[in-house]
Amino acid sequence: MKAEYKTRQQELLTSYLKQMQGKHFTAEEICSHFESKDIRVSPATVYRYLEKMVREGDVLKIFIDEHSASCFEYVGDKGCKEKSGHFHLKCEECGTLIHLDSSELYDMQNFLAKKKGFKIDAPRTVFYGICEKCSSRREGKDEE
């Protein structure tokens, strides 16, 4: 089997994605990262490469809502070629996206699959609310 040719930009992107494993990021954040280091990587290359990595199963693409840019998560080094099973929480105040692993949600997911024939796409499932930091900030304001 012939090895795939990788450009210098693709090598830089792969290295960055591996460093970001377990974290969420947008294509814009990747572009900003390289720009801050005076490394030229075109936005078109970033988007094409991310989509290629999504197709290959090394990167998850997470759609939050119609107002937010898609988030990505590198999962390649975990050996996860299928979709990751975690859910997400999104803070409506600061926009933070948090991983959620919950046996109760997995039980609900399995119940819906078995009893209703409905399969939940966990990485695309987002629960909206207020994160702990923003809640604390709110409580601090209420005390004043």
C-alpha positions in Angstrom: 0.0 0.0 0.0 1.3 3.4 -1.0 2.0 5.9 1.9 0.1 9.1 1.7 2.0 12.3 1.0 1.7 15.0 3.6 2.5 18.6 3.1 4.3 20.7 5.7 0.9 22.3 6.5 -0.7 19.0 7.1 2.1 17.9 9.3 1.7 21.1 11.4 -2.0 20.5 11.6 -1.7 16.9 12.6 0.8 17.9 15.4 -1.5 20.6 16.6 -4.6 18.3 16.6 -2.7 15.7 18.6 -1.8 18.3 21.2 -5.5 19.3 21.4 -6.7 15.7 22.1 -9.6 15.7 24.6 -10.3 19.4 24.0 -12.8 21.2 21.7 -11.6 23.7 19.1 -12.9 25.5 16.0 -11.2 25.9 12.7 -10.9 29.6 13.5 -9.0 28.8 16.7 -6.6 26.7 14.7 -6.0 29.5 12.2 -5.5 32.0 15.1 -3.0 29.6 16.7 -0.8 29.4 13.7 -1.2 33.1 12.9 0.0 34.0 16.5 3.2 31.9 15.8 3.7 33.6 12.4 3.2 30.2 10.6 1.3 30.5 7.3 -1.5 27.9 7.1 -4.4 28.9 4.9 -7.9 28.7 6.3 -9.0 26.6 3.2 -6.3 24.1 4.1 -7.5 23.9 7.7 -11.1 23.3 6.7 -10.2 20.7 4.0 -7.9 18.9 6.3 -10.4 18.9 9.2 -13.1 17.5 6.9 -10.7 14.8 5.7 -9.9 13.8 9.3 -13.6 13.7 10.1 -14.2 11.4 7.2 -11.4 9.1 8.4 -12.7 9.1 11.9 -9.7 10.8 13.6 -11.7 14.0 14.3 -15.2 14.4 15.6 -17.2 17.3 14.2 -19.7 18.7 16.8 -22.6 20.9 15.7 -23.7 23.0 18.6 -26.3 25.2 17.1 -27.1 27.4 14.1 -25.3 30.4 15.7 -22.0 28.7 16.6 -19.1 27.5 14.6 -18.7 23.8 14.5 -16.3 22.4 17.1 -13.9 19.6 16.5 -12.2 17.1 18.7 -9.2 15.0 17.8 -9.8 11.3 18.8 -7.3 9.5 16.6 -4.8 8.6 19.2 -7.5 7.0 21.4 -7.9 4.3 18.7 -11.6 5.5 18.4 -12.4 5.1 14.7 -16.1 5.1 15.6 -17.8 8.1 17.1 -17.0 8.8 20.7 -19.8 8.1 23.2 -19.8 11.2 25.3 -22.4 13.9 25.4 -21.8 17.7 25.7 -22.9 20.5 28.0 -22.8 24.1 26.7 -22.9 27.1 28.9 -25.3 29.7 27.6 -23.4 32.5 29.3 -19.7 31.9 28.4 -20.1 29.4 25.6 -17.9 26.7 27.2 -18.4 23.2 25.9 -17.9 20.4 28.5 -17.7 16.7 28.0 -20.3 14.6 29.8 -19.9 10.9 30.5 -22.9 9.6 32.3 -24.0 6.0 32.8 -27.6 7.3 33.3 -27.5 8.9 29.9 -26.0 5.8 28.3 -28.8 3.8 29.9 -31.3 6.2 28.4 -29.5 6.0 25.0 -29.7 2.2 25.1 -33.3 2.2 26.2 -34.3 4.5 23.3 -32.4 2.2 20.9 -34.0 -1.0 22.1 -37.5 0.1 22.9 -38.0 2.9 20.3 -35.6 2.0 17.6 -34.1 5.5 17.9 -30.3 5.9 18.0 -28.9 9.0 19.6 -25.9 10.6 18.1 -24.1 11.3 21.4 -21.4 13.6 20.2 -24.0 15.9 18.6 -26.2 15.8 21.7 -25.9 19.1 23.6 -27.5 20.0 26.9 -27.8 23.8 27.4 -27.5 25.5 30.8 -25.2 27.6 33.0 -21.7 26.3 34.0 -20.5 26.3 37.6 -18.2 29.3 37.0 -21.0 31.4 35.6 -23.4 30.2 38.3 -20.9 31.3 40.9 -20.5 34.7 39.3 -24.3 35.1 39.2 -24.6 34.1 42.9 -21.9 36.6 43.7 -23.9 39.4 42.0 -27.1 38.4 43.8 -25.3 38.8 47.2 -24.3 42.4 46.5 
